[in-house]
Amino acid sequence: VNVFSATHNMGTARMGVGEKNERFNEWGQTNEIDNLFFSDAGCENSTSIIVALVLRQADHIEKLVQTNAI
């Protein structure tokens, strides 16, 4: 019996450095919309992972705003 639900977050959104295969860059920023950021975690310890990603993204977003990049 599988005790884990397959409908829970499964980490299927790819992050990386190439626009061709990844939907998000290394900052969780979408390749299609410049000011849209995505934070997700797998099914284990989700809250702490998402908080860590958001704090990292916030630092990056602050730099982008200061340079008028977004």
PyRosetta script that sets phi, psi and omega in degrees:
from pyrosetta import init, pose_from_sequence

init()
pose = pose_from_sequence("VNVFSATHNMGTARMGVGEKNERFNEWGQTNEIDNLFFSDAGCENSTSIIVALVLRQADHIEKLVQTNAI")
pose.set_psi(1, 127.4)
pose.set_omega(1, 177.8)
pose.set_phi(2, -85.3)
pose.set_psi(2, 118.0)
pose.set_omega(2, -178.2)
pose.set_phi(3, -87.8)
pose.set_psi(3, -8.3)
pose.set_omega(3, -178.9)
pose.set_phi(4, -99.9)
pose.set_psi(4, 132.6)
pose.set_omega(4, 179.9)
pose.set_phi(5, -76.6)
pose.set_psi(5, 132.6)
pose.set_omega(5, 178.4)
pose.set_phi(6, -75.9)
pose.set_psi(6, -8.8)
pose.set_omega(6, 179.6)
pose.set_phi(7, -87.7)
pose.set_psi(7, -6.9)
pose.set_omega(7, 178.5)
pose.set_phi(8, -76.3)
pose.set_psi(8, 163.1)
pose.set_omega(8, 178.7)
pose.set_phi(9, -51.4)
pose.set_psi(9, 129.5)
pose.set_omega(9, -177.6)
pose.set_phi(10, -118.2)
pose.set_psi(10, 10.1)
pose.set_omega(10, 177.9)
pose.set_phi(11, 68.6)
pose.set_psi(11, 39.7)
pose.set_omega(11, -175.3)
pose.set_phi(12, -91.7)
pose.set_psi(12, -7.1)
pose.set_omega(12, 177.6)
pose.set_phi(13, -84.9)
pose.set_psi(13, 117.1)
pose.set_omega(13, -174.5)
pose.set_phi(14, -82.5)
pose.set_psi(14, 132.2)
pose.set_omega(14, 174.3)
pose.set_phi(15, -113.0)
pose.set_psi(15, 143.4)
pose.set_omega(15, 178.2)
pose.set_phi(16, 177.4)
pose.set_psi(16, -160.0)
pose.set_omega(16, -173.8)
pose.set_phi(17, -108.5)
pose.set_psi(17, -5.0)
pose.set_omega(17, -178.9)
pose.set_phi(18, -112.3)
pose.set_psi(18, 124.7)
pose.set_omega(18, -178.2)
pose.set_phi(19, -65.6)
pose.set_psi(19, -24.7)
pose.set_omega(19, -174.7)
pose.set_phi(20, -65.5)
pose.set_psi(20, -42.2)
pose.set_omega(20, -174.5)
pose.set_phi(21, -108.3)
pose.set_psi(21, -21.5)
pose.set_omega(21, -176.4)
pose.set_phi(22, -102.0)
pose.set_psi(22, 145.7)
pose.set_omega(22, 177.3)
pose.set_phi(23, -87.9)
pose.set_psi(23, -22.1)
pose.set_omega(23, -176.4)
pose.set_phi(24, -134.1)
pose.set_psi(24, 145.8)
pose.set_omega(24, 175.7)
pose.set_phi(25, -79.6)
pose.set_psi(25, -173.7)
pose.set_omega(25, -176.3)
pose.set_phi(26, -66.5)
pose.set_psi(26, -9.9)
pose.set_omega(26, 177.8)
pose.set_phi(27, -100.5)
pose.set_psi(27, 1.9)
pose.set_omega(27, -177.7)
pose.set_phi(28, 81.3)
pose.set_psi(28, 12.4)
pose.set_omega(28, -179.3)
pose.set_phi(29, -86.5)
pose.set_psi(29, 131.9)
pose.set_omega(29, -179.6)
pose.set_phi(30, -67.2)
pose.set_psi(30, 149.8)
pose.set_omega(30, 177.3)
pose.set_phi(31, -77.2)
pose.set_psi(31, -20.8)
pose.set_omega(31, -176.4)
pose.set_phi(32, -91.4)
pose.set_psi(32, -32.9)
pose.set_omega(32, -175.8)
pose.set_phi(33, -127.9)
pose.set_psi(33, 115.1)
pose.set_omega(33, -172.1)
pose.set_phi(34, -58.9)
pose.set_psi(34, -37.4)
pose.set_omega(34, -174.7)
pose.set_phi(35, -104.0)
pose.set_psi(35, 27.3)
pose.set_omega(35, 176.0)
pose.set_phi(36, -113.3)
pose.set_psi(36, 121.1)
pose.set_omega(36, -179.5)
pose.set_phi(37, -117.3)
pose.set_psi(37, 149.1)
pose.set_omega(37, -174.5)
pose.set_phi(38, -129.0)
pose.set_psi(38, 130.6)
pose.set_omega(38, 176.5)
pose.set_phi(39, -124.9)
pose.set_psi(39, 126.6)
pose.set_omega(39, -177.6)
pose.set_phi(40, -148.1)
pose.set_psi(40, 158.6)
pose.set_omega(40, 176.0)
pose.set_phi(41, -138.1)
pose.set_psi(41, 167.8)
pose.set_omega(41, 175.8)
pose.set_phi(42, -72.7)
pose.set_psi(42, -154.9)
pose.set_omega(42, -175.6)
pose.set_phi(43, -92.6)
pose.set_psi(43, -4.5)
pose.set_omega(43, -179.7)
pose.set_phi(44, -109.5)
pose.set_psi(44, 131.9)
pose.set_omega(44, 177.2)
pose.set_phi(45, 52.8)
pose.set_psi(45, 41.5)
pose.set_omega(45, -173.5)
pose.set_phi(46, -57.5)
pose.set_psi(46, -44.7)
pose.set_omega(46, -174.4)
pose.set_phi(47, -61.1)
pose.set_psi(47, -48.1)
pose.set_omega(47, -178.1)
pose.set_phi(48, -66.9)
pose.set_psi(48, -34.9)
pose.set_omega(48, 178.3)
pose.set_phi(49, -68.3)
pose.set_psi(49, -45.2)
pose.set_omega(49, -179.8)
pose.set_phi(50, -64.5)
pose.set_psi(50, -41.8)
pose.set_omega(50, 178.4)
pose.set_phi(51, -61.7)
pose.set_psi(51, -43.3)
pose.set_omega(51, 178.8)
pose.set_phi(52, -62.3)
pose.set_psi(52, -43.7)
pose.set_omega(52, 178.2)
pose.set_phi(53, -63.1)
pose.set_psi(53, -43.4)
pose.set_omega(53, -178.4)
pose.set_phi(54, -64.4)
pose.set_psi(54, -41.6)
pose.set_omega(54, 178.5)
pose.set_phi(55, -63.6)
pose.set_psi(55, -40.8)
pose.set_omega(55, 177.1)
pose.set_phi(56, -64.5)
pose.set_psi(56, -44.1)
pose.set_omega(56, 179.3)
pose.set_phi(57, -65.1)
pose.set_psi(57, -37.9)
pose.set_omega(57, -179.3)
pose.set_phi(58, -61.1)
pose.set_psi(58, -41.2)
pose.set_omega(58, 176.7)
pose.set_phi(59, -61.8)
pose.set_psi(59, -43.0)
pose.set_omega(59, 179.8)
pose.set_phi(60, -66.4)
pose.set_psi(60, -43.5)
pose.set_omega(60, 179.8)
pose.set_phi(61, -62.6)
pose.set_psi(61, -40.5)
pose.set_omega(61, 178.2)
pose.set_phi(62, -58.1)
pose.set_psi(62, -43.3)
pose.set_omega(62, 177.9)
pose.set_phi(63, -64.4)
pose.set_psi(63, -39.4)
pose.set_omega(63, 178.7)
pose.set_phi(64, -64.7)
pose.set_psi(64, -40.7)
pose.set_omega(64, 179.9)
pose.set_phi(65, -67.2)
pose.set_psi(65, -41.7)
pose.set_omega(65, -179.6)
pose.set_phi(66, -62.9)
pose.set_psi(66, -29.5)
pose.set_omega(66, -179.9)
pose.set_phi(67, -99.4)
pose.set_psi(67, 9.7)
pose.set_omega(67, -179.0)
pose.set_phi(68, 57.9)
pose.set_psi(68, 30.5)
pose.set_omega(68, 178.4)
pose.set_phi(69, -78.9)
pose.set_psi(69, -22.7)
pose.set_omega(69, 173.8)
pose.set_phi(70, -138.0)
pose.dump_pdb("model.pdb")
